């Protein structure tokens, strides 16, 4: 785009900067506080698409999901006060998930600031601990400067969210200002000397384990990592909600450290004598409450590579810590053949065999065996399927029994936000229109954001929603039964007719109550040209993929649940 100093409103300058930096769409709930931006977007509607969601949380989650899928900042616009509060969950997810995102919030007029005007909030205070950078643009002439910094901040180092407040009267000011040049992200590299030091440390291990996670991975990076691991017989596990980083069918893949981590993999990490962590944060979920590794100095030798130097040594002190992008590391080692590889073959094979054994559906005599149904779903779902995950115990089945591999994706919130899967799937279906999208959501989570199916219908998205209905907030019920057996309160749900709800929004919908009904229902959904919903009627007694309420209430059930 040509740099211009023609007179423009603040709204026009802002929209022009979005185009300069390569954005071609955004998600929103419209508001009167940024009408000038909406008007400017109307003028470029041939180059920029605006998706209007049904709730600000949905719009923010859509932007966050786009950031995960593309590696570029997802853009969301919301109005002041209540709109910003609703959108806060998307910012929180983007921060904890290391996702590039920019949230624009309408703000009260500048003369009304600090008077508790209608819907006024100090967004620096509100989002200060939740985002990488929060600012308010009070001078329309500085919009190019602020947006250039916003795109660079959201994508550089450890990616994350940026929040910019836009006073309403600032957006209508007419100014003459030049556009900024298109941004480039600042990324760290890997020196040859550092690489050789790292490889030498890895070569000395007898039972190494590679743990991969975080954001910033491209498909080619994942393929390079897989080549390296397979050629050197290195076992690779994934961090929570990052199971798509290595093809689950690869002999190198040995499971994930999430809420459904297998007991054998937990034993494996205790046996490992070296842990090579590539871009994972080693946070609470991945370390099972900081229990799988000793802090601050793990028993295993720790080699930690991460985009952000502040993440290295945050909890665990590594023997070697390097600031590097996951892609730079993966491509640097992709063709390396290490002398110790034959020594590791039996170790990798054992962990892989234990993982495959854990993926076998356990015995179940109920009407609907979700474990077996999802194992069978792998035969129908295309390799490029994007699976979005909500929060709740129902995701244990999808994490344990579905297979993931690029170009398919696993998109889920690592901060445990309910109501994420449906809007994330809507964004995926609008972003990757040639790929199948499958959302896994519980009955509780669906009631928080299921209305975004209407957004998919309006804008031509195609997705399948698997709605796991056990008439309960299942995760909290699990904790209740484990800690206070049979003292259940606040977790039972009286649900509406979900198929009628979905049908009313324009989706195809049906109910599955028996195992044999699932695959035919899934095939019908795959064949349908539009959104579909399959309601799975499950038994709350089978509270997770690994245990039951009856077991939890007993003494033998208190040690573990997921």
KEVEXSE-271633 format. One record per residue (C-alpha): x, y, z; residue in three letters; chain. Coordinates in Angstrom, 1 decimal, decimal comma. Layout:
<rs>
{r {X Y Z} ALA A}
...
</rs>
This chain:
<rs>
{r {0,0 0,0 0,0} UNK A}
{r {1,2 3,5 -0,8} UNK A}
{r {2,1 5,8 2,1} UNK A}
{r {-0,3 8,7 2,2} UNK A}
{r {-0,7 12,0 4,0} UNK A}
{r {-4,1 12,7 2,6} UNK A}
{r {-6,6 14,0 5,2} UNK A}
{r {-8,4 11,1 6,8} UNK A}
{r {-10,4 10,4 9,9} UNK A}
{r {-8,9 8,5 12,7} UNK A}
{r {-11,2 5,6 11,8} UNK A}
{r {-9,9 5,6 8,2} UNK A}
{r {-6,3 5,8 9,3} UNK A}
{r {-6,8 2,8 11,6} UNK A}
{r {-8,4 0,7 8,9} UNK A}
{r {-5,7 1,7 6,4} UNK A}
{r {-3,1 0,5 9,0} UNK A}
{r {-4,8 -2,9 9,2} UNK A}
{r {-4,5 -3,3 5,5} UNK A}
{r {-0,8 -2,1 5,6} UNK A}
{r {0,0 -4,9 8,1} UNK A}
{r {-1,7 -7,6 6,0} UNK A}
{r {-5,0 -8,0 8,0} UNK A}
{r {-7,9 -8,9 5,7} UNK A}
{r {-10,7 -9,6 8,3} UNK A}
{r {-11,8 -9,1 11,8} UNK A}
{r {-14,4 -10,3 14,3} UNK A}
{r {-16,7 -8,0 16,1} UNK A}
{r {-19,9 -7,2 17,9} UNK A}
{r {-20,7 -3,7 16,6} UNK A}
{r {-20,9 -0,7 19,0} UNK A}
{r {-21,6 3,0 18,8} UNK A}
{r {-18,2 3,8 20,4} UNK A}
{r {-16,4 2,9 17,2} UNK A}
{r {-18,9 3,8 14,4} UNK A}
{r {-16,1 5,7 12,6} UNK A}
{r {-14,2 2,5 12,2} UNK A}
{r {-17,2 0,6 11,0} UNK A}
{r {-17,8 3,3 8,4} UNK A}
{r {-14,2 3,1 7,3} UNK A}
{r {-14,5 -0,7 7,0} UNK A}
{r {-17,5 -0,3 4,8} UNK A}
{r {-15,4 1,6 2,3} UNK A}
{r {-12,9 -1,3 2,0} UNK A}
{r {-15,4 -4,1 2,2} UNK A}
{r {-14,0 -5,5 -1,1} UNK A}
{r {-10,6 -6,1 0,7} UNK A}
{r {-11,6 -6,6 4,3} UNK A}
{r {-14,3 -8,9 5,7} UNK A}
{r {-16,0 -8,2 9,0} UNK A}
{r {-17,6 -11,2 10,8} UNK A}
{r {-20,2 -10,1 13,3} UNK A}
{r {-20,5 -12,5 16,2} UNK A}
{r {-23,4 -12,9 18,6} UNK A}
{r {-21,4 -12,2 21,8} UNK A}
{r {-18,2 -10,3 22,5} UNK A}
{r {-16,7 -13,4 24,1} UNK A}
{r {-17,4 -15,3 20,8} UNK A}
{r {-15,8 -12,5 18,8} UNK A}
{r {-12,7 -12,5 21,0} UNK A}
{r {-12,4 -16,3 21,0} UNK A}
{r {-12,7 -16,3 17,2} UNK A}
{r {-9,9 -13,9 16,9} UNK A}
{r {-7,8 -15,9 19,3} UNK A}
{r {-8,5 -19,1 17,3} UNK A}
{r {-7,5 -17,4 14,1} UNK A}
{r {-4,2 -16,3 15,7} UNK A}
{r {-3,5 -20,0 16,6} UNK A}
{r {-4,3 -21,2 13,1} UNK A}
{r {-2,4 -18,5 11,1} UNK A}
{r {0,4 -17,3 13,4} UNK A}
{r {-0,8 -13,7 12,5} UNK A}
{r {-2,7 -11,5 15,0} UNK A}
{r {-6,4 -12,2 15,2} UNK A}
{r {-8,3 -8,9 15,1} UNK A}
{r {-11,4 -8,2 17,2} UNK A}
{r {-13,5 -5,0 17,8} UNK A}
{r {-15,8 -4,6 20,7} UNK A}
{r {-17,5 -1,6 22,3} UNK A}
{r {-16,7 0,0 25,6} UNK A}
{r {-17,6 -1,2 29,1} UNK A}
{r {-19,7 -4,4 28,9} UNK A}
{r {-18,3 -5,3 25,5} UNK A}
{r {-14,8 -5,1 26,8} UNK A}
{r {-15,7 -7,1 29,9} UNK A}
{r {-17,2 -9,8 27,8} UNK A}
{r {-14,2 -9,9 25,5} UNK A}
{r {-11,7 -10,2 28,4} UNK A}
{r {-11,8 -14,0 28,3} UNK A}
{r {-10,4 -14,1 24,8} UNK A}
{r {-7,5 -11,9 26,0} UNK A}
{r {-6,8 -14,2 28,9} UNK A}
{r {-6,8 -17,2 26,7} UNK A}
{r {-4,4 -15,5 24,2} UNK A}
{r {-2,0 -14,6 27,0} UNK A}
{r {-1,9 -18,1 28,5} UNK A}
{r {-1,9 -19,8 25,1} UNK A}
{r {0,8 -17,5 23,6} UNK A}
{r {-1,5 -16,4 20,8} UNK A}
{r {-1,0 -13,2 18,7} UNK A}
{r {-4,1 -11,1 19,0} UNK A}
{r {-5,2 -7,4 18,9} UNK A}
{r {-8,4 -6,3 20,7} UNK A}
{r {-9,7 -2,9 19,8} UNK A}
{r {-12,1 -1,4 22,3} UNK A}
{r {-14,2 1,7 21,8} UNK A}
{r {-13,8 4,3 24,5} UNK A}
{r {-15,7 7,3 25,8} UNK A}
{r {-14,9 10,7 24,4} UNK A}
{r {-11,7 12,3 25,7} UNK A}
{r {-13,4 15,2 27,5} UNK A}
{r {-15,5 12,7 29,5} UNK A}
{r {-12,5 10,6 30,7} UNK A}
{r {-12,0 10,1 34,4} UNK A}
{r {-15,6 11,2 35,2} UNK A}
{r {-17,1 7,7 35,3} UNK A}
{r {-18,8 8,4 32,1} UNK A}
{r {-21,3 6,0 30,6} UNK A}
{r {-19,6 2,6 30,2} UNK A}
{r {-16,2 4,1 31,0} UNK A}
{r {-13,4 1,8 32,1} UNK A}
{r {-9,6 2,4 32,5} UNK A}
{r {-8,4 -0,4 30,2} UNK A}
{r {-4,8 0,0 31,2} UNK A}
{r {-5,8 -1,0 34,7} UNK A}
{r {-8,3 -3,6 33,5} UNK A}
{r {-6,0 -5,5 31,1} UNK A}
{r {-2,6 -4,5 32,5} UNK A}
{r {-1,8 -7,9 34,0} UNK A}
{r {-3,6 -9,8 31,2} UNK A}
{r {-2,0 -8,7 28,0} UNK A}
{r {1,5 -8,1 26,6} UNK A}
{r {0,7 -4,4 26,0} UNK A}
{r {-2,3 -2,1 26,7} UNK A}
{r {-2,6 1,5 25,5} UNK A}
{r {-5,1 4,2 24,6} UNK A}
{r {-4,7 6,2 21,4} UNK A}
{r {-5,6 9,8 22,3} UNK A}
{r {-4,1 11,4 19,2} UNK A}
{r {-5,2 10,2 15,7} UNK A}
{r {-1,9 11,2 14,2} UNK A}
{r {-0,2 8,5 16,3} UNK A}
{r {-2,4 5,7 15,1} UNK A}
{r {0,2 4,3 12,6} UNK A}
{r {2,8 4,3 15,4} UNK A}
{r {0,5 2,5 17,8} UNK A}
{r {-0,6 -0,1 15,3} UNK A}
{r {2,9 -0,8 14,1} UNK A}
{r {3,9 -1,5 17,7} UNK A}
{r {0,8 -3,5 18,3} UNK A}
{r {1,4 -6,0 15,4} UNK A}
{r {5,1 -6,3 16,3} UNK A}
{r {4,4 -6,8 20,0} UNK A}
{r {1,7 -9,4 19,4} UNK A}
{r {4,0 -11,5 17,2} UNK A}
{r {7,5 -11,0 18,6} UNK A}
{r {9,2 -13,2 21,2} UNK A}
{r {6,5 -15,1 23,0} UNK A}
{r {3,3 -14,1 21,1} UNK A}
{r {0,4 -12,7 22,9} UNK A}
{r {-2,5 -10,2 23,0} UNK A}
{r {-2,4 -6,4 22,7} UNK A}
{r {-5,3 -4,2 23,8} UNK A}
{r {-5,9 -0,7 22,3} UNK A}
{r {-8,6 1,6 23,5} UNK A}
{r {-10,1 4,0 20,9} UNK A}
{r {-11,8 7,2 22,3} UNK A}
{r {-14,8 7,8 20,1} UNK A}
{r {-14,1 11,4 19,3} UNK A}
{r {-10,5 10,6 18,4} UNK A}
{r {-11,8 8,3 15,6} UNK A}
{r {-13,7 11,2 14,0} UNK A}
{r {-10,7 13,6 14,1} UNK A}
{r {-9,4 14,5 10,6} UNK A}
{r {-5,6 14,3 10,4} UNK A}
{r {-2,8 14,1 7,9} UNK A}
{r {-0,3 11,4 8,7} UNK A}
{r {1,8 8,9 6,8} UNK A}
{r {1,1 5,2 7,0} UNK A}
{r {3,7 3,0 8,8} UNK A}
{r {5,6 0,3 6,9} UNK A}
{r {4,4 -3,2 7,2} UNK A}
{r {5,6 -4,8 10,4} UNK A}
{r {8,0 -7,7 10,8} UNK A}
{r {8,2 -9,8 13,9} UNK A}
{r {11,4 -9,9 16,0} UNK A}
{r {12,5 -13,5 16,4} UNK A}
{r {15,6 -15,0 18,1} UNK A}
{r {18,0 -17,3 16,4} UNK A}
{r {20,2 -20,3 17,1} UNK A}
{r {24,0 -20,0 16,8} UNK A}
{r {26,1 -23,0 15,5} UNK A}
{r {28,0 -23,1 18,8} UNK A}
{r {24,8 -23,3 20,8} UNK A}
{r {23,4 -26,0 18,6} UNK A}
{r {26,5 -28,2 19,0} UNK A}
{r {26,4 -27,7 22,8} UNK A}
{r {22,8 -28,8 22,8} UNK A}
{r {23,4 -31,8 20,6} UNK A}
{r {26,4 -32,9 22,7} UNK A}
{r {24,3 -32,8 25,9} UNK A}
{r {21,5 -34,8 24,2} UNK A}
{r {24,0 -37,4 22,9} UNK A}
{r {25,1 -38,2 26,4} UNK A}
{r {21,6 -39,2 27,6} UNK A}
{r {20,5 -42,9 27,9} UNK A}
{r {16,7 -42,2 28,2} UNK A}
{r {15,9 -38,8 26,7} UNK A}
{r {12,4 -37,5 26,3} UNK A}
{r {11,5 -34,6 24,1} UNK A}
{r {8,6 -32,4 25,2} UNK A}
{r {7,2 -29,9 22,6} UNK A}
{r {4,6 -27,2 23,0} UNK A}
{r {3,7 -23,5 22,8} UNK A}
{r {2,8 -21,4 19,8} UNK A}
{r {4,7 -20,3 16,7} UNK A}
{r {4,9 -23,7 15,0} UNK A}
{r {4,4 -23,9 11,2} UNK A}
{r {3,5 -27,1 9,4} UNK A}
{r {7,0 -27,3 8,0} UNK A}
{r {8,5 -27,0 11,5} UNK A}
{r {6,4 -29,9 12,7} UNK A}
{r {7,5 -32,0 9,8} UNK A}
{r {11,2 -31,2 10,4} UNK A}
{r {10,9 -32,1 14,1} UNK A}
{r {9,2 -35,4 13,2} UNK A}
{r {12,0 -36,3 10,8} UNK A}
{r {14,6 -35,6 13,4} UNK A}
{r {12,8 -37,6 16,1} UNK A}
{r {12,1 -40,6 13,8} UNK A}
{r {15,6 -40,8 12,4} UNK A}
{r {17,1 -40,7 15,9} UNK A}
{r {14,6 -42,9 17,8} UNK A}
{r {13,7 -40,0 20,1} UNK A}
{r {10,4 -40,3 22,0} UNK A}
{r {8,4 -37,1 21,7} UNK A}
{r {5,5 -36,0 24,0} UNK A}
{r {3,3 -33,0 23,6} UNK A}
{r {2,3 -30,3 26,1} UNK A}
{r {-1,4 -29,8 27,0} UNK A}
{r {-3,6 -29,0 23,9} UNK A}
{r {-0,6 -29,2 21,6} UNK A}
{r {-1,1 -32,7 20,3} UNK A}
{r {-0,9 -31,6 16,6} UNK A}
{r {2,8 -30,7 16,8} UNK A}
{r {3,8 -34,3 15,8} UNK A}
{r {1,9 -36,8 13,8} UNK A}
{r {0,2 -39,1 16,4} UNK A}
{r {0,8 -42,0 14,0} UNK A}
{r {4,5 -41,5 14,1} UNK A}
{r {6,6 -44,1 16,0} UNK A}
{r {8,2 -41,1 17,8} UNK A}
{r {4,9 -39,9 19,4} UNK A}
{r {4,4 -41,2 22,9} UNK A}
{r {1,5 -39,2 24,3} UNK A}
{r {0,7 -35,8 25,8} UNK A}
{r {1,1 -34,2 29,2} UNK A}
{r {-2,5 -32,9 29,6} UNK A}
{r {-5,5 -33,6 31,7} UNK A}
{r {-5,6 -37,2 30,3} UNK A}
{r {-2,0 -38,1 30,6} UNK A}
{r {-1,5 -41,8 30,9} UNK A}
{r {0,0 -43,4 34,0} UNK A}
{r {2,7 -45,0 31,9} UNK A}
{r {3,8 -41,7 30,4} UNK A}
{r {4,0 -40,3 34,0} UNK A}
{r {6,2 -43,2 34,9} UNK A}
{r {8,3 -42,6 31,7} UNK A}
{r {9,1 -39,0 32,6} UNK A}
{r {10,3 -40,2 36,0} UNK A}
{r {12,6 -42,7 34,3} UNK A}
{r {14,0 -40,2 31,8} UNK A}
{r {17,4 -38,9 32,5} UNK A}
{r {17,2 -35,9 30,1} UNK A}
{r {14,3 -33,7 29,1} UNK A}
{r {14,6 -31,6 26,0} UNK A}
{r {11,8 -29,1 26,1} UNK A}
{r {11,1 -27,2 22,9} UNK A}
{r {8,9 -24,1 23,3} UNK A}
{r {6,7 -25,5 26,1} UNK A}
{r {6,2 -23,3 29,1} UNK A}
{r {6,4 -26,0 31,8} UNK A}
{r {3,4 -24,6 33,4} UNK A}
{r {0,9 -26,1 35,8} UNK A}
{r {-1,1 -28,2 33,4} UNK A}
{r {1,9 -29,7 31,5} UNK A}
{r {3,7 -30,6 34,8} UNK A}
{r {0,6 -31,9 36,6} UNK A}
{r {0,6 -29,2 39,2} UNK A}
{r {4,4 -28,9 39,2} UNK A}
{r {4,7 -32,4 40,4} UNK A}
{r {6,3 -34,3 37,5} UNK A}
{r {9,4 -32,3 37,8} UNK A}
{r {11,2 -31,1 41,0} UNK A}
{r {11,5 -27,3 41,4} UNK A}
{r {13,8 -25,5 41,0} UNK A}
{r {16,2 -28,2 39,9} UNK A}
{r {14,7 -31,3 38,2} UNK A}
{r {16,2 -34,7 38,7} UNK A}
{r {16,4 -35,0 35,0} UNK A}
{r {18,9 -32,9 33,1} UNK A}
{r {16,8 -30,1 31,6} UNK A}
{r {17,5 -28,5 28,2} UNK A}
{r {14,9 -25,7 27,7} UNK A}
{r {14,4 -23,9 24,4} UNK A}
{r {11,8 -21,2 24,2} UNK A}
{r {10,8 -18,1 22,2} UNK A}
{r {10,8 -15,9 25,3} UNK A}
{r {13,9 -15,7 27,5} UNK A}
{r {11,7 -14,9 30,5} UNK A}
{r {10,1 -18,4 30,3} UNK A}
{r {13,5 -20,1 30,7} UNK A}
{r {14,1 -20,7 34,3} UNK A}
{r {10,7 -19,2 35,4} UNK A}
{r {10,1 -22,3 37,6} UNK A}
{r {12,7 -24,9 36,6} UNK A}
{r {16,4 -24,1 36,3} UNK A}
{r {17,8 -25,7 33,1} UNK A}
{r {21,3 -27,0 32,5} UNK A}
{r {21,1 -25,4 29,1} UNK A}
{r {18,6 -22,6 28,2} UNK A}
{r {18,4 -21,1 24,7} UNK A}
{r {16,1 -18,4 23,3} UNK A}
{r {15,1 -19,7 19,8} UNK A}
{r {12,0 -20,1 17,7} UNK A}
{r {10,7 -23,7 17,4} UNK A}
{r {11,1 -23,6 13,7} UNK A}
{r {14,8 -22,5 13,8} UNK A}
{r {15,6 -25,5 16,1} UNK A}
{r {13,5 -28,0 14,2} UNK A}
{r {15,1 -27,1 10,8} UNK A}
{r {18,6 -27,0 12,3} UNK A}
{r {18,4 -30,6 13,5} UNK A}
{r {16,0 -32,1 10,9} UNK A}
{r {18,7 -33,9 9,0} UNK A}
{r {21,0 -34,6 11,9} UNK A}
{r {21,8 -38,2 12,7} UNK A}
{r {23,1 -38,7 16,3} UNK A}
{r {25,5 -41,4 17,3} UNK A}
{r {23,3 -42,4 20,2} UNK A}
{r {20,2 -43,1 18,2} UNK A}
{r {20,5 -46,9 18,2} UNK A}
{r {20,9 -46,8 22,0} UNK A}
{r {17,5 -45,0 22,3} UNK A}
{r {15,5 -47,3 20,0} UNK A}
{r {14,2 -49,7 22,7} UNK A}
{r {13,3 -46,8 25,0} UNK A}
{r {11,3 -45,1 22,3} UNK A}
{r {9,6 -48,3 21,3} UNK A}
{r {8,6 -49,1 24,9} UNK A}
{r {7,0 -45,6 25,4} UNK A}
{r {5,3 -45,9 22,0} UNK A}
{r {3,9 -49,3 22,8} UNK A}
{r {2,6 -48,0 26,1} UNK A}
{r {0,9 -45,1 24,4} UNK A}
{r {-0,8 -47,4 21,9} UNK A}
{r {-2,0 -49,6 24,7} UNK A}
{r {-3,5 -46,6 26,5} UNK A}
{r {-5,4 -45,7 23,3} UNK A}
{r {-7,3 -49,0 23,4} UNK A}
{r {-10,9 -48,3 24,5} UNK A}
{r {-11,5 -49,7 28,0} UNK A}
{r {-14,3 -52,1 28,6} UNK A}
{r {-17,7 -50,4 28,8} UNK A}
{r {-21,2 -52,0 28,8} UNK A}
{r {-23,3 -48,9 28,5} UNK A}
{r {-25,4 -47,9 25,5} UNK A}
{r {-23,0 -45,3 24,1} UNK A}
{r {-19,3 -46,1 24,3} UNK A}
{r {-17,7 -42,7 23,5} UNK A}
{r {-14,2 -44,2 23,6} UNK A}
{r {-14,9 -46,7 20,8} UNK A}
{r {-16,9 -44,1 18,9} UNK A}
{r {-14,1 -41,7 18,7} UNK A}
{r {-11,5 -44,4 17,8} UNK A}
{r {-13,8 -45,3 14,9} UNK A}
{r {-14,2 -41,6 14,0} UNK A}
{r {-10,5 -41,5 13,0} UNK A}
{r {-11,3 -43,7 10,0} UNK A}
{r {-13,8 -41,0 8,7} UNK A}
{r {-12,2 -37,7 9,6} UNK A}
{r {-9,9 -36,3 6,9} UNK A}
{r {-6,2 -35,8 7,9} UNK A}
{r {-6,7 -32,0 7,6} UNK A}
{r {-9,5 -31,9 10,2} UNK A}
{r {-9,3 -29,0 12,7} UNK A}
{r {-10,6 -30,2 16,1} UNK A}
{r {-11,5 -27,5 18,7} UNK A}
{r {-11,8 -28,4 22,3} UNK A}
{r {-13,8 -26,8 25,1} UNK A}
{r {-13,1 -27,1 28,8} UNK A}
{r {-14,4 -30,1 30,8} UNK A}
{r {-14,0 -33,8 31,3} UNK A}
{r {-15,6 -34,6 27,9} UNK A}
{r {-12,4 -33,4 26,2} UNK A}
{r {-10,6 -36,4 27,8} UNK A}
{r {-12,1 -38,7 25,2} UNK A}
{r {-11,1 -36,4 22,3} UNK A}
{r {-7,6 -35,9 23,6} UNK A}
{r {-7,1 -39,6 24,3} UNK A}
{r {-8,8 -41,3 21,3} UNK A}
{r {-8,7 -38,9 18,4} UNK A}
{r {-5,5 -38,7 16,3} UNK A}
{r {-3,9 -35,4 15,4} UNK A}
{r {-1,4 -34,4 12,7} UNK A}
{r {-0,7 -31,4 10,5} UNK A}
{r {-2,2 -30,0 8,4} UNK A}
{r {-5,0 -30,9 10,8} UNK A}
{r {-5,0 -28,9 14,0} UNK A}
{r {-5,9 -29,2 17,6} UNK A}
{r {-7,3 -25,9 18,8} UNK A}
{r {-8,1 -25,6 22,5} UNK A}
{r {-7,8 -23,1 25,4} UNK A}
{r {-5,0 -24,1 27,8} UNK A}
{r {-6,5 -21,9 30,5} UNK A}
{r {-9,7 -24,0 30,8} UNK A}
{r {-12,2 -21,5 29,5} UNK A}
{r {-15,7 -22,9 28,9} UNK A}
{r {-17,5 -21,8 25,8} UNK A}
{r {-14,4 -21,7 23,6} UNK A}
{r {-14,9 -24,7 21,2} UNK A}
{r {-17,9 -23,4 19,2} UNK A}
{r {-16,7 -19,9 18,4} UNK A}
{r {-13,2 -21,3 17,7} UNK A}
{r {-14,7 -23,8 15,3} UNK A}
{r {-16,6 -21,0 13,6} UNK A}
{r {-13,4 -19,1 13,1} UNK A}
{r {-11,6 -22,2 11,8} UNK A}
{r {-14,4 -22,9 9,4} UNK A}
{r {-14,3 -19,4 8,0} UNK A}
{r {-10,5 -19,4 7,9} UNK A}
{r {-9,9 -22,9 6,5} UNK A}
{r {-12,9 -23,3 4,3} UNK A}
{r {-11,5 -26,3 2,5} UNK A}
{r {-10,8 -28,2 5,7} UNK A}
{r {-13,2 -30,1 7,9} UNK A}
{r {-13,8 -28,6 11,4} UNK A}
{r {-15,0 -30,6 14,5} UNK A}
{r {-15,9 -28,9 17,8} UNK A}
{r {-16,0 -30,9 21,0} UNK A}
{r {-18,1 -29,3 23,7} UNK A}
{r {-20,1 -30,3 26,8} UNK A}
{r {-23,6 -29,3 27,5} UNK A}
{r {-22,5 -26,6 30,0} UNK A}
{r {-20,0 -25,1 27,5} UNK A}
{r {-22,5 -25,2 24,6} UNK A}
{r {-25,0 -23,1 26,6} UNK A}
{r {-22,3 -20,4 27,0} UNK A}
{r {-21,6 -19,9 23,3} UNK A}
{r {-23,6 -22,3 21,1} UNK A}
{r {-25,4 -19,3 19,6} UNK A}
{r {-22,3 -18,7 17,5} UNK A}
{r {-23,6 -21,5 15,2} UNK A}
{r {-25,8 -18,7 13,8} UNK A}
{r {-22,6 -16,8 12,9} UNK A}
{r {-21,4 -19,8 10,9} UNK A}
{r {-24,7 -20,0 9,1} UNK A}
{r {-24,7 -16,3 8,3} UNK A}
{r {-21,2 -16,3 6,9} UNK A}
{r {-21,1 -19,7 5,2} UNK A}
{r {-19,0 -21,7 7,7} UNK A}
{r {-19,1 -25,5 7,8} UNK A}
{r {-18,5 -27,3 11,0} UNK A}
{r {-19,6 -30,2 13,1} UNK A}
{r {-20,4 -29,8 16,8} UNK A}
{r {-20,1 -32,9 18,9} UNK A}
{r {-22,1 -32,0 22,0} UNK A}
{r {-21,4 -34,3 25,0} UNK A}
{r {-24,6 -34,2 27,1} UNK A}
{r {-24,4 -35,7 30,6} UNK A}
{r {-26,7 -33,1 32,2} UNK A}
{r {-23,9 -32,0 34,5} UNK A}
{r {-20,9 -29,6 34,9} UNK A}
{r {-18,9 -32,8 34,8} UNK A}
{r {-15,4 -31,6 35,9} UNK A}
{r {-16,8 -29,9 39,1} UNK A}
{r {-19,0 -32,9 39,8} UNK A}
{r {-15,9 -35,1 39,5} UNK A}
{r {-14,0 -32,9 42,1} UNK A}
{r {-17,1 -32,9 44,4} UNK A}
{r {-17,4 -36,7 44,3} UNK A}
{r {-13,7 -37,1 44,9} UNK A}
{r {-13,4 -34,7 47,8} UNK A}
{r {-17,0 -34,6 49,2} UNK A}
{r {-18,6 -37,9 48,1} UNK A}
{r {-22,4 -37,8 47,3} UNK A}
{r {-22,6 -34,1 48,5} UNK A}
{r {-23,6 -32,9 45,1} UNK A}
{r {-24,8 -29,3 44,7} UNK A}
{r {-24,8 -26,8 41,9} UNK A}
{r {-23,6 -29,1 39,1} UNK A}
{r {-26,8 -30,8 37,9} UNK A}
{r {-28,2 -29,3 34,7} UNK A}
{r {-31,7 -29,2 33,2} UNK A}
{r {-31,0 -28,8 29,5} UNK A}
{r {-33,1 -27,6 26,6} UNK A}
{r {-33,7 -29,6 23,4} UNK A}
{r {-30,3 -29,0 21,8} UNK A}
{r {-31,3 -30,4 18,4} UNK A}
{r {-34,2 -28,0 18,2} UNK A}
{r {-31,9 -25,1 19,2} UNK A}
{r {-29,4 -26,0 16,5} UNK A}
{r {-32,1 -26,5 13,9} UNK A}
{r {-33,6 -23,1 14,7} UNK A}
{r {-30,3 -21,5 14,0} UNK A}
{r {-30,1 -23,2 10,6} UNK A}
{r {-27,9 -26,2 11,4} UNK A}
{r {-28,6 -29,9 10,8} UNK A}
{r {-28,9 -31,8 14,1} UNK A}
{r {-29,5 -35,2 15,5} UNK A}
{r {-29,2 -37,2 18,7} UNK A}
{r {-27,0 -40,3 19,2} UNK A}
{r {-27,7 -42,6 22,2} UNK A}
{r {-26,0 -45,9 21,1} UNK A}
{r {-22,5 -46,7 19,8} UNK A}
{r {-23,7 -48,1 16,5} UNK A}
{r {-25,5 -44,9 15,7} UNK A}
{r {-22,4 -42,7 15,9} UNK A}
{r {-20,5 -43,4 12,7} UNK A}
{r {-23,6 -43,1 10,4} UNK A}
{r {-24,5 -39,8 12,1} UNK A}
{r {-20,9 -38,6 11,6} UNK A}
{r {-21,0 -39,5 8,0} UNK A}
{r {-24,3 -37,6 7,5} UNK A}
{r {-22,7 -34,6 9,1} UNK A}
{r {-19,6 -34,8 6,9} UNK A}
{r {-21,8 -35,0 3,9} UNK A}
{r {-23,9 -32,0 4,9} UNK A}
{r {-23,0 -28,6 3,3} UNK A}
{r {-23,3 -26,5 6,4} UNK A}
{r {-23,1 -26,6 10,2} UNK A}
{r {-24,2 -29,8 11,9} UNK A}
{r {-24,7 -30,8 15,5} UNK A}
{r {-24,5 -34,3 16,9} UNK A}
{r {-25,7 -34,6 20,5} UNK A}
{r {-24,1 -37,5 22,3} UNK A}
{r {-26,3 -38,6 25,3} UNK A}
{r {-23,7 -39,8 27,8} UNK A}
{r {-24,0 -41,2 31,3} UNK A}
{r {-22,6 -39,0 34,1} UNK A}
{r {-21,6 -42,2 35,9} UNK A}
{r {-18,8 -42,5 33,4} UNK A}
{r {-17,4 -39,1 34,5} UNK A}
{r {-14,0 -39,3 32,7} UNK A}
{r {-12,4 -41,6 30,1} UNK A}
{r {-10,5 -43,3 33,0} UNK A}
{r {-12,9 -43,6 35,9} UNK A}
{r {-16,5 -43,5 37,2} UNK A}
{r {-18,4 -41,7 40,0} UNK A}
{r {-18,6 -45,0 41,9} UNK A}
{r {-14,9 -45,4 41,9} UNK A}
{r {-14,3 -41,7 42,9} UNK A}
{r {-16,6 -42,1 45,9} UNK A}
{r {-14,5 -45,1 47,1} UNK A}
{r {-11,1 -44,9 48,8} UNK A}
{r {-9,3 -46,2 45,7} UNK A}
{r {-10,7 -43,3 43,6} UNK A}
{r {-9,2 -40,4 45,5} UNK A}
{r {-5,7 -40,5 44,1} UNK A}
{r {-6,5 -39,7 40,5} UNK A}
{r {-9,5 -38,9 38,4} UNK A}
{r {-8,8 -37,7 34,8} UNK A}
</rs>
